[in-house]
Amino acid sequence: MRKYLIVTVLIFTAARLAAQNPADSTYSLQVDTTGWFADRYDSLTTAVVSASVAGNYIPRGKDFKAEVITAAGLCKMACCNLAESFENSASVSVGYADAVTGARQIRLLGQSGIYTQMLDENRPVMRGISAPFALNYVPGQWLESIQVSKGVSSVINGVESMTGQINLEHRKPTDEKPLFLQASIMDNAKFDVNAVSSLQLDYEGRWSTAILAHIDGNFIPMDMNGDMFLDDPLSHQISLANRWLYYHPSGLQVRFGLSALSDSRQGGQHESFFGSAHTMSAMEPAGKLWQSNILTRTLDGYLKVGLPLDEDGSNSLALVADYNFQSMDSDFGFRTYNALQHSMFVNFLYQREINEDNKYTFGLSNTLDSYNENTLLNLSDQISNTHTLLNTMGLFGEYTFHRGDAFSLIGGLRADWFNTAGVRLSPRLTLKYAPVEQLVLRGNAGRGLRYSTPLVDNIGVLSTGKTLDVVALMSHPLEDAWTFGASATWYLPFEGLKNTYLSFDYFRTDFVNQMTVDYDLTPGAIAFYNAAGSYTNNYQLDFSIEPIKRLVFTLTGRYTDAKINLQDRGLVEKPLNSKYKAVFNAQYATRMNRFIFDFTASLNGPCRVWDFMKAYGYENGYTQAYPLLYAQVTYRTKKFDYYIGVENITDYTQNSPIISAANTASSAFDASCVWGPLMGRRFYAGFRMTLWKTY
């Protein structure tokens, strides 16, 4: 705790010094694009001009159709981390990888989140062994916004995006907020604390920095369903980040930063759940409780340099470099998985604007991943040590044509050399057409390629008693898919109705090669193999309206037709993949935004189960549809927001999420087949404090 106290004191001291800087100008006009501080006036010498921005919206001018979750949207719920930031979205579904570790996974266009490229301010992140828990590693209150785009996108950041991209925008060093504090606690004593300080360090505004700190913890064991397993893993996480910006009047920009994280979590059976009558028959063969213990440490550094080559900035060079180190020491019952990952990403770009309508970009990139894995996956195995080097070198070009706001075309082509698979070409095309001001039509198509990391991509298989195919799990085949999609967004021109739109989109993904996980091929085992022919069709309808000032209704519906090609059975409905999801959100703010009321309801459709699950309460082969309800009330003062809320109001949870929980030594034991909520009704309360810069 001494370290956390020192960090907090340093942030607070630096913030106060910046706030009291006598060299600051006496007047500033600040445009607040987040919508957080609407109608607030924090000092007599500073005017705050606010613009109301919805929590979720579809921007009109983007070439790609994107759903933007703003800072206001991130405040609608507890949002302790990124995994909890998509409850208002039907585009992105978030579930658990298993019922013991707390690993979260997203789904976009009916496919696992491993096919969605995650970006941190346009730098690829959350790759390799970081993927299973990375959503838990991004504090929601560190973020300024989230942009979700479906389908394939630009070739500039690689071609790992098969179903879409999610780009994270962090709080900026240039923010006029020397100190932001947030803390929340749930009724099970799970807590979350964040501190962010944005400081401008010189009179000319050339140097600025942001210091971000986070700590959370869950220390009380809970077993509400009586299966002798922790409902939520005991955990403790601390992360720190420091982001810098240097801006020169010539236009030169240098951004760099460093972040570090330590996360420990314990799941599975807990000694406090067992009395003296407990026998060893409920334990695994080693004669101890079945537990999952995971310790993760990460270190990340990045550098971004932008250099204009002429005065008007029409010619420019850019360099993006990122290094990531991650270690993961873990055990799952008798299984062991210890891994080290070193990753390097370098992207060099040249961009030229020929005129207002035409520009092109050329570039070179290199992605290098080095894995050292120490594993024991089956009782009959020997401990294995594996080193894998995956390298991708790419050459790309992209041309952009605009005809005002009415038409745009983005055509891109990459040639990538994969050190284990040779050269692959990836074309991509995006079109936007607005025949009238209120209607925007978009379409895109292209190829996606990614190295598979089967074990960490499917981390839940470690929380089973089934035999695993070690050779397949340690392989890294190249997955290949084509995605096509189109959308139409109509911004309704109804007089007196603000922020009203109706949007429809359709996307299809076809896999040329996919690493397939199969629970039914061999009884008591999980098979992994390459297969072609799997596909998804995804349909979505979005509607948003503000019928009166400060009252916003949003309704979204999504239907997914997903098929997977299984060996000896052909195309079947993809298991554990929800057929549909509908989300309704209502928000009302009183005058001056003193009180804000949020309500969210979602209906999650049924999904097909694996055949072996029919013997465990799923006789008809499907799960049931279920609702989730959320509510929150926020009270705002000049510097503070106080909020209380409740999650999962109906207290709905998946019945018996762990199959054969009382016999962890058998091959029937399985904690990986999760399709519904694991936590019931939870109340929470918290506050946010913002110290504005004074002049």
ChimeraX attribute file (.defattr): number of C-alpha atoms within 10 A of each C-alpha:
attribute: neighborCount
match mode: 1-to-1
recipient: residues
	/A:1	5
	/A:2	7
	/A:3	7
	/A:4	12
	/A:5	9
	/A:6	11
	/A:7	16
	/A:8	16
	/A:9	11
	/A:10	10
	/A:11	21
	/A:12	19
	/A:13	14
	/A:14	16
	/A:15	22
	/A:16	14
	/A:17	12
	/A:18	22
	/A:19	21
	/A:20	12
	/A:21	15
	/A:22	11
	/A:23	10
	/A:24	16
	/A:25	11
	/A:26	10
	/A:27	12
	/A:28	13
	/A:29	10
	/A:30	13
	/A:31	12
	/A:32	17
	/A:33	16
	/A:34	19
	/A:35	18
	/A:36	21
	/A:37	23
	/A:38	18
	/A:39	17
	/A:40	18
	/A:41	14
	/A:42	16
	/A:43	13
	/A:44	9
	/A:45	13
	/A:46	17
	/A:47	15
	/A:48	17
	/A:49	15
	/A:50	17
	/A:51	15
	/A:52	15
	/A:53	19
	/A:54	22
	/A:55	23
	/A:56	22
	/A:57	21
	/A:58	22
	/A:59	13
	/A:60	19
	/A:61	12
	/A:62	13
	/A:63	24
	/A:64	24
	/A:65	27
	/A:66	19
	/A:67	18
	/A:68	21
	/A:69	25
	/A:70	23
	/A:71	26
	/A:72	19
	/A:73	24
	/A:74	26
	/A:75	20
	/A:76	26
	/A:77	26
	/A:78	26
	/A:79	19
	/A:80	26
	/A:81	20
	/A:82	21
	/A:83	24
	/A:84	19
	/A:85	23
	/A:86	19
	/A:87	23
	/A:88	28
	/A:89	26
	/A:90	25
	/A:91	27
	/A:92	20
	/A:93	22
	/A:94	21
	/A:95	18
	/A:96	22
	/A:97	25
	/A:98	26
	/A:99	27
	/A:100	28
	/A:101	30
	/A:102	22
	/A:103	20
	/A:104	20
	/A:105	23
	/A:106	22
	/A:107	19
	/A:108	26
	/A:109	30
	/A:110	29
	/A:111	20
	/A:112	17
	/A:113	26
	/A:114	26
	/A:115	23
	/A:116	24
	/A:117	26
	/A:118	25
	/A:119	18
	/A:120	14
	/A:121	13
	/A:122	15
	/A:123	19
	/A:124	19
	/A:125	21
	/A:126	18
	/A:127	19
	/A:128	22
	/A:129	21
	/A:130	22
	/A:131	22
	/A:132	25
	/A:133	21
	/A:134	19
	/A:135	22
	/A:136	20
	/A:137	21
	/A:138	18
	/A:139	25
	/A:140	24
	/A:141	28
	/A:142	25
	/A:143	19
	/A:144	19
	/A:145	23
	/A:146	27
	/A:147	19
	/A:148	23
	/A:149	21
	/A:150	28
	/A:151	30
	/A:152	30
	/A:153	31
	/A:154	21
	/A:155	26
	/A:156	23
	/A:157	21
	/A:158	25
	/A:159	24
	/A:160	25
	/A:161	28
	/A:162	32
	/A:163	31
	/A:164	23
	/A:165	26
	/A:166	25
	/A:167	21
	/A:168	22
	/A:169	18
	/A:170	21
	/A:171	21
	/A:172	22
	/A:173	25
	/A:174	18
	/A:175	19
	/A:176	19
	/A:177	23
	/A:178	28
	/A:179	27
	/A:180	23
	/A:181	19
	/A:182	21
	/A:183	21
	/A:184	22
	/A:185	21
	/A:186	19
	/A:187	12
	/A:188	14
	/A:189	13
	/A:190	18
	/A:191	20
	/A:192	22
	/A:193	21
	/A:194	24
	/A:195	23
	/A:196	29
	/A:197	27
	/A:198	28
	/A:199	26
	/A:200	23
	/A:201	14
	/A:202	12
	/A:203	11
	/A:204	10
	/A:205	14
	/A:206	15
	/A:207	18
	/A:208	20
	/A:209	22
	/A:210	25
	/A:211	24
	/A:212	25
	/A:213	24
	/A:214	23
	/A:215	20
	/A:216	21
	/A:217	20
	/A:218	19
	/A:219	16
	/A:220	13
	/A:221	20
	/A:222	18
	/A:223	15
	/A:224	13
	/A:225	17
	/A:226	11
	/A:227	18
	/A:228	19
	/A:229	26
	/A:230	24
	/A:231	24
	/A:232	23
	/A:233	27
	/A:234	22
	/A:235	21
	/A:236	18
	/A:237	20
	/A:238	19
	/A:239	21
	/A:240	19
	/A:241	19
	/A:242	19
	/A:243	21
	/A:244	20
	/A:245	21
	/A:246	16
	/A:247	16
	/A:248	13
	/A:249	9
	/A:250	12
	/A:251	16
	/A:252	16
	/A:253	17
	/A:254	18
	/A:255	18
	/A:256	18
	/A:257	18
	/A:258	17
	/A:259	18
	/A:260	18
	/A:261	19
	/A:262	18
	/A:263	21
	/A:264	19
	/A:265	22
	/A:266	25
	/A:267	23
	/A:268	26
	/A:269	26
	/A:270	19
	/A:271	12
	/A:272	9
	/A:273	15
	/A:274	11
	/A:275	8
	/A:276	5
	/A:277	6
	/A:278	10
	/A:279	9
	/A:280	12
	/A:281	12
	/A:282	18
	/A:283	20
	/A:284	19
	/A:285	16
	/A:286	11
	/A:287	10
	/A:288	14
	/A:289	18
	/A:290	24
	/A:291	22
	/A:292	22
	/A:293	20
	/A:294	19
	/A:295	18
	/A:296	21
	/A:297	19
	/A:298	19
	/A:299	18
	/A:300	19
	/A:301	18
	/A:302	19
	/A:303	16
	/A:304	19
	/A:305	17
	/A:306	18
	/A:307	18
	/A:308	18
	/A:309	17
	/A:310	11
	/A:311	9
	/A:312	10
	/A:313	15
	/A:314	15
	/A:315	18
	/A:316	19
	/A:317	19
	/A:318	18
	/A:319	18
	/A:320	20
	/A:321	19
	/A:322	21
	/A:323	17
	/A:324	22
	/A:325	18
	/A:326	21
	/A:327	21
	/A:328	20
	/A:329	17
	/A:330	20
	/A:331	22
	/A:332	24
	/A:333	24
	/A:334	19
	/A:335	18
	/A:336	19
	/A:337	20
	/A:338	18
	/A:339	20
	/A:340	19
	/A:341	22
	/A:342	18
	/A:343	21
	/A:344	18
	/A:345	20
	/A:346	20
	/A:347	22
	/A:348	18
	/A:349	18
	/A:350	19
	/A:351	21
	/A:352	17
	/A:353	16
	/A:354	11
	/A:355	10
	/A:356	11
	/A:357	12
	/A:358	15
	/A:359	18
	/A:360	18
	/A:361	19
	/A:362	19
	/A:363	21
	/A:364	19
	/A:365	21
	/A:366	18
	/A:367	19
	/A:368	15
	/A:369	18
	/A:370	17
	/A:371	19
	/A:372	16
	/A:373	19
	/A:374	17
	/A:375	21
	/A:376	18
	/A:377	24
	/A:378	18
	/A:379	12
	/A:380	8
	/A:381	10
	/A:382	10
	/A:383	14
	/A:384	12
	/A:385	12
	/A:386	11
	/A:387	13
	/A:388	14
	/A:389	15
	/A:390	15
	/A:391	18
	/A:392	21
	/A:393	18
	/A:394	23
	/A:395	20
	/A:396	22
	/A:397	21
	/A:398	21
	/A:399	17
	/A:400	18
	/A:401	17
	/A:402	17
	/A:403	12
	/A:404	9
	/A:405	17
	/A:406	16
	/A:407	17
	/A:408	21
	/A:409	20
	/A:410	21
	/A:411	21
	/A:412	23
	/A:413	22
	/A:414	23
	/A:415	16
	/A:416	24
	/A:417	17
	/A:418	19
	/A:419	12
	/A:420	14
	/A:421	12
	/A:422	9
	/A:423	13
	/A:424	13
	/A:425	16
	/A:426	18
	/A:427	21
	/A:428	23
	/A:429	21
	/A:430	24
	/A:431	19
	/A:432	25
	/A:433	18
	/A:434	19
	/A:435	12
	/A:436	10
	/A:437	12
	/A:438	13
	/A:439	18
	/A:440	24
	/A:441	21
	/A:442	22
	/A:443	22
	/A:444	25
	/A:445	22
	/A:446	26
	/A:447	27
	/A:448	28
	/A:449	22
	/A:450	22
	/A:451	20
	/A:452	20
	/A:453	21
	/A:454	20
	/A:455	21
	/A:456	20
	/A:457	22
	/A:458	19
	/A:459	18
	/A:460	23
	/A:461	25
	/A:462	26
	/A:463	27
	/A:464	28
	/A:465	27
	/A:466	23
	/A:467	19
	/A:468	19
	/A:469	15
	/A:470	17
	/A:471	8
	/A:472	17
	/A:473	20
	/A:474	17
	/A:475	17
	/A:476	18
	/A:477	19
	/A:478	17
	/A:479	21
	/A:480	20
	/A:481	24
	/A:482	22
	/A:483	25
	/A:484	23
	/A:485	22
	/A:486	20
	/A:487	20
	/A:488	20
	/A:489	23
	/A:490	19
	/A:491	20
	/A:492	16
	/A:493	13
	/A:494	11
	/A:495	6
	/A:496	10
	/A:497	13
	/A:498	19
	/A:499	18
	/A:500	19
	/A:501	22
	/A:502	18
	/A:503	19
	/A:504	18
	/A:505	20
	/A:506	21
	/A:507	23
	/A:508	22
	/A:509	27
	/A:510	20
	/A:511	22
	/A:512	15
	/A:513	18
	/A:514	22
	/A:515	24
	/A:516	17
	/A:517	18
	/A:518	18
	/A:519	19
	/A:520	16
	/A:521	16
	/A:522	11
	/A:523	13
	/A:524	18
	/A:525	19
	/A:526	18
	/A:527	21
	/A:528	21
	/A:529	18
	/A:530	17
	/A:531	18
	/A:532	18
	/A:533	16
	/A:534	23
	/A:535	23
	/A:536	21
	/A:537	19
	/A:538	21
	/A:539	19
	/A:540	21
	/A:541	20
	/A:542	22
	/A:543	19
	/A:544	25
	/A:545	18
	/A:546	20
	/A:547	15
	/A:548	11
	/A:549	13
	/A:550	17
	/A:551	16
	/A:552	21
	/A:553	16
	/A:554	23
	/A:555	21
	/A:556	22
	/A:557	20
	/A:558	26
	/A:559	20
	/A:560	23
	/A:561	18
	/A:562	23
	/A:563	20
	/A:564	23
	/A:565	21
	/A:566	22
	/A:567	15
	/A:568	7
	/A:569	9
	/A:570	11
	/A:571	15
	/A:572	13
	/A:573	20
	/A:574	23
	/A:575	20
	/A:576	17
	/A:577	21
	/A:578	25
	/A:579	20
	/A:580	21
	/A:581	24
	/A:582	22
	/A:583	23
	/A:584	20
	/A:585	24
	/A:586	18
	/A:587	21
	/A:588	19
	/A:589	18
	/A:590	12
	/A:591	11
	/A:592	14
	/A:593	19
	/A:594	16
	/A:595	17
	/A:596	20
	/A:597	19
	/A:598	19
	/A:599	20
	/A:600	22
	/A:601	20
	/A:602	22
	/A:603	17
	/A:604	22
	/A:605	19
	/A:606	19
	/A:607	20
	/A:608	21
	/A:609	22
	/A:610	18
	/A:611	16
	/A:612	14
	/A:613	19
	/A:614	13
	/A:615	9
	/A:616	10
	/A:617	12
	/A:618	16
	/A:619	12
	/A:620	10
	/A:621	16
	/A:622	18
	/A:623	19
	/A:624	14
	/A:625	15
	/A:626	17
	/A:627	17
	/A:628	20
	/A:629	21
	/A:630	22
	/A:631	21
	/A:632	22
	/A:633	20
	/A:634	21
	/A:635	16
	/A:636	20
	/A:637	14
	/A:638	15
	/A:639	15
	/A:640	16
	/A:641	18
	/A:642	18
	/A:643	23
	/A:644	19
	/A:645	22
	/A:646	20
	/A:647	21
	/A:648	20
	/A:649	17
	/A:650	13
	/A:651	14
	/A:652	17
	/A:653	18
	/A:654	17
	/A:655	12
	/A:656	17
	/A:657	23
	/A:658	23
	/A:659	18
	/A:660	19
	/A:661	22
	/A:662	16
	/A:663	17
	/A:664	24
	/A:665	21
	/A:666	16
	/A:667	15
	/A:668	20
	/A:669	19
	/A:670	25
	/A:671	25
	/A:672	22
	/A:673	23
	/A:674	21
	/A:675	25
	/A:676	22
	/A:677	18
	/A:678	22
	/A:679	17
	/A:680	16
	/A:681	16
	/A:682	15
	/A:683	17
	/A:684	20
	/A:685	19
	/A:686	19
	/A:687	18
	/A:688	20
	/A:689	18
	/A:690	19
	/A:691	19
	/A:692	18
	/A:693	23
	/A:694	22
	/A:695	17
